[in-house]
Every structure is written in structure tokens, then in C-alpha cells.
Amino acid sequence: MLKHVRVYALATKFLLRELQCLALNKIQLQIAGPWTTESFCWCIREVYSSSHCRALRSIVVDASFAHLHKLAIGGHFVKFLHEGGDFVCDYLIKMHQHCCIPAI
């Protein structure tokens, strides 16, 4: 997953739209599959340090929210949250939206 994030960052830098789409699709596929909490935390770090792409950031925030129980068990995610940064802000916004927006 980490290598696809790096490919996405390079594709963005060199304006390679098709490669960006391919990397984004591969990231989504890998997030849907099995992964470890530690590797996912490294992926989040890479996403937030190498890209300001809202779509890419949303993918990891949404996956984090969807897999909160799995992430909280190992301790890596909790340690990662202690680092703070933009991810924590985006994650809290996602939590607020989920808890406070009434269902239609």
C-alpha cells in the first residue's frame, strides 16, 4: 500500500493523471484487503506528508473510521494519534459528521 501512495505522489508531481488514477485504485483495493495496523499507520503518514489530495486523504480517513476496532486493538494507531497533525483533525471531523448528521 505504501508504494502505491508514493507512486501517487510522484504521478501528481509529474502531472501523470492516468498513473494517479491507477495508483489511487490500487490504494483503494489494498485498503479493502487485509493489512496490519502498523503498515496502515505508515500509509497514513505517507499520505499526509506527501499529498494534499482530498480524495486520497479521505480514503485513509474513511478506512480508519470503518476499521476503528481493528486499529485500536494493536496500539499502533493510538500511538499514531498521539502524534497529532492534519490526520487527527480530519479524523475528528469524520467522527463528528458520523455522529451528528441525522439520517435522511
Residue pairs with C-beta under 8 A, 6 or more apart in sequence:
1 27
1 30
1 31
1 35
1 39
1 40
1 43
2 39
2 42
2 43
2 46
4 23
4 26
4 27
4 30
5 23
5 27
5 43
5 46
5 47
5 50
5 51
5 56
6 46
6 50
7 19
7 23
7 26
8 20
8 23
8 24
8 27
8 50
8 51
8 53
8 56
9 46
9 50
9 51
10 16
10 19
11 17
11 19
11 20
11 23
12 20
12 51
12 53
24 55
24 56
24 59
27 43
27 56
27 59
28 59
31 40
31 59
31 60
31 63
35 43
36 74
37 70
37 71
37 73
37 74
37 76
37 77
38 74
38 76
40 60
40 63
40 64
40 67
40 71
40 77
41 76
41 77
41 79
41 80
43 60
44 60
44 64
44 80
44 87
45 80
47 56
47 57
47 59
47 60
47 87
48 57
48 85
48 86
48 87
51 57
57 86
57 87
57 90
58 90
60 87
61 87
61 90
61 91
61 94
62 94
64 71
64 77
64 91
64 94
65 91
65 94
65 95
65 98
71 77
72 78
80 87
81 88
81 91
